[in-house]
Every structure is written in structure tokens, then in C-alpha cells.
Amino acid sequence: MRSLNIISYNLKYHRAHSELAGLAEEYKADVLCVQECDSEKMPDSVKHLMLADKTRFNRLGLAIYFSPKRFSVVQNESFALKEAFHDRLLSPAEERLLVTKLYDKLTGQDVLIGSFHATPLTALNHIRRKQIRTAHEKLLSLSDNNSPVIMVGDYNYPVFKRGLRVCIEKTGYKLSHSDKPTYYLSRLLRGHFDLATSINATVNQVKTLPRGISDHAPILVQASI
């Protein structure tokens, strides 16, 4: 098995974009997944990482970067998931899941990476659970047999995680959260908003990285595939 370092970061309306290069370099990222970016302003490369794909139709964009030394891009897809009232009213996002299938030159297998952004807390948890289940189904539909699948991002699910874990495990995926909270709105409102779910892969550790400009802290997902 080979190690895989994935960084996921919600940029808070693109405000923290200038931090991406430093994160990719310092933590030796193999893959970088971004949420709440301005897609038109995302560069073709971030240090040693190349842009695999980005969403184009939503105000709060998604993007995935990868190491071309290790991977080659096989396929990119984006998906709109179940809409909440917030989405219909404010139209912040049509595409809430961006998927990149990568060929890993070290292991000789395909790897599915998902950058995910669930609907915000104005919606009920059952909407987010539905979005997560659908996202997992979309990822598996693109995988080949036992290909590793890892989905990271802003799940917007800070409480009642026991129910979320049960829901996820029914689909065969595993839920992993970081060692410290990832979102700090105030002393009272904080939690693990940014998570990783996986199947056919081992997530060894999820670390909350130091906070920057965003109200979310980036996370480092250390996996074995």
C-alpha cells in the first residue's frame, strides 16, 4: 500500500485562496480539494499540483488539484445533488460534488477523489444525509471494482454525528473526522464540519491544520491505498 496525502479546504467565498500554495508545499499534498472557490479565478497549478477540474455553474465553486508526477487524470465529472430551500432561494450551488478519477502510477490502479460541499445549516440534516448518500452512489458508479474512493469536503454536519455515521456505514463507506474542530464561528459554535468518507481505502489520520483567513480550518487526510 502507498500513502496518500489529501488537503481539503473551504476558502470562505474564495478569501483564503492565497494560502493554497503554502499548504500544498508544506504538507506535501498529493491531492488538493477546494470548496467555496471562485472557479474563474482558480489557477492552472498550485505549486507542484495541477488542476484536474473545477465546477463552472455555481457561485460557490469546487476544484481538485493533483500531483502529475504520481497521477494522470482518467475522468472528471460534476454533479448537482438534492436541493434544499436555501439552494432554490439563493442559488449558491448547482454542483455540490466534483469527482476526479486518477490513475496512480505507483500502485497501478485508479483512485476516485471527491470534493464535496453539503447544503448549509439552514437545511435539515436529512437533506444533507440524502446528498451524502447520493454523492457516494455517484462515486461508486465511476469506480472499477475495488478502486479506492475518498470524498472530502465541507459536510456541514456538526452535531448528531452518530446518525450520520450509521447512515454512511450502511453504504459501506467509513466516516473519519479530524483531531480538532474545523469550524469556529464563535466560542459557542464550533465543530467538525470538514470530514472524510472512504471505501476500499484506509484513512489513517485526519488532522486539523492551523486556521487562516477562512472560518474553516483546512484538513489533512492521510490515507493508504
N, C-alpha and C positions, 0 to 999 in steps of 0.2 A: 504494500500500500504506500501511497505517496501523500505527503502533507499538502494542504491547500489553504491558503490564507485569503479570506474574503472580507473586505471592508464594506459596510453599509452605512449610509449617511443621509439623513433628511436635512436638506440645506436651508429650510425655512424660507420659502419664496426666493431661492437662489442666493440668499445673502451670504452663505458660507462657502461659495464656490471657490474662493481663493485658497481655501485650506486643503483642497483635494490633493494637490501635488505633494505637499508636505506629508500628508497621511500615507499616500501611496508609497513614497520613498522610505519613510521612517519605519513602517511596519511591513515592508517587503510584500506588498499586496500582489497576489496573482490575479485577483478579480476585484473590481470596484463597482458597487451598485449604488445608485443615487436616486433619491426621491425629492420631490418639490424643486426641480430644477427648471430653468428657462431653457427649453430644448434648443432654441435658435442660438443661444449663446454658449452652448457646450462645445469645447474644443475637440479636435480630432484625436488628440492624445493628452494624457496626463502623466508626465514623467515617462516611465518605461511602459505604460499601458496604452493600448489603442482602443478607440471607440468601436464597440461591436454594433450597437444600435441605440436609438433613442425614440421616444414617442414624439408624435408630431401634432396631435389634435387636441391636447389638453393643456390647460393653463398651468397646472402643477405637473411637470413632466417627470419621466423616468429615463434613466440611462444606465448602460452597462459597459464597463471597460475591461479589457483582458490583456494578459501578457502574450504578445505574439511569439516570444521565444519558446513558450511552452504550449500554446494553444493555437488552433486555427478555427475560424468560425464556420460552422456547418449550416446553421439556420437561425433566423431571427423571427419572432412573432410577438405581436402585442394583442391584448385582449381587453375588452370592456366587460366589467363584471356587474352583478346586480346593483342597480341604482338605489340610493336612499333619497329621501326628500331633499336633503342638503344638495345632492348632486343635481337633481332636477331644477332646484331653485337657483343655485349659484353657478352651475356648470363648471366646477373646478377641475373635473377629470372625467374623460370618457374612457381612457385606458388606465386601468389600475394594476395591470400585470404586464411586464415586459420579460420575455423569455429569450435566452440565447443558448443554443446548443453548441458546445465547444468540443473539438477533438483534442484530447490530451496526448501530446506526443510522448510523454513519459510513461503513461500507463497503457497507451494504445486503445483507449475507449472513449466513448462520448460522455460528456458531463452536461447536465441541464442546470442552468442557473436562472433563477427568477428574481427580479426586482419588483417588490410588491408594496402597494400603498392602499391600505383599507380606508373605507369611508370614515370620517371623523366622529367624535363623540356625540354629535347631535343626532346620530342614528342609534338604534338599539343594537345590542350585542348580537342578536340573531341575524341581523343583516351582515355583520362582519363575519360571523361563522359561515354563512352561506357563501360570501365572497372567497373565504379561505378554502372551503371545500371545492368550489368551482375552479379556483386557481390551481389547486393540487391536481384536479382531474385534467386540466389543460396541460400541465407539465407532464403528467404520465402519458398523455396521448401523443406527446412528441418524443418520448423516450423509447429506447430499444431494449426490451427485456429487462435486464438488471442494471441499467445505466444509473449512476449516482445522480440524485436530484437534490438540490439545495435551493430553498427560497428564503430570501432575507428581505427585510424592509420594516416599514412602519405599520404594525398591525393594529394600532390604536385600540389596544385591549389591555388596559392597566389593571383591571380587577376581575374577579370571578374566573381566574385562570384555570381552576380545576375543571370547570365545564368546558373550557376551550381545549384543555389537554385531552379530555375524554373524546371530544368531537374529532380532534386531529388523529388520535391513536386508532380510531375506528377505520380510518382510511389507510392505515399502515405507516403513516408518517410519524416522526418523533419531533416533539417541541423542545427547543433549547432556548433558555434566556440567559442573560449576562449576569456577571457577578455583582453589579451595582445598577441602580436605576439609570434609565437612559433619557428621561424627560423630566425637566424641572420647570414648572410654571411658577410655583411658589413653594414655600416650606410645607404647605399642606397638600399640594397637588404635584405628585411625582410618581413615577412608576416605570415598569419595564414595558415601554411602548414598542421598542425595536427588538425583533425576535428573529429566530431562525427555525425553519422546519425542514426536515430532510427524510429521505428514504433511499436505501441502498448506499448510504454514506454514514460515516461515523463523525459526529461533531464532538470533538474532544473538549473544547472550551469556547465560551463566548465572553469576550472582555469588553467592558465599557471603557472607551478611550476618553482622554481629557476633553472637557467641553470647550467649544469655541464660540463662534458668533451665533450659531443656531440654538434654538431652545431644546433641540435633541442633541445628545452626545452620539458620536459615531461609535459603531461596534466593530470588533474584530472577531470574525468567526474562524476558528482554527479547526479544520476538518481533515480526515483521512479518507482517501478514495482509492 
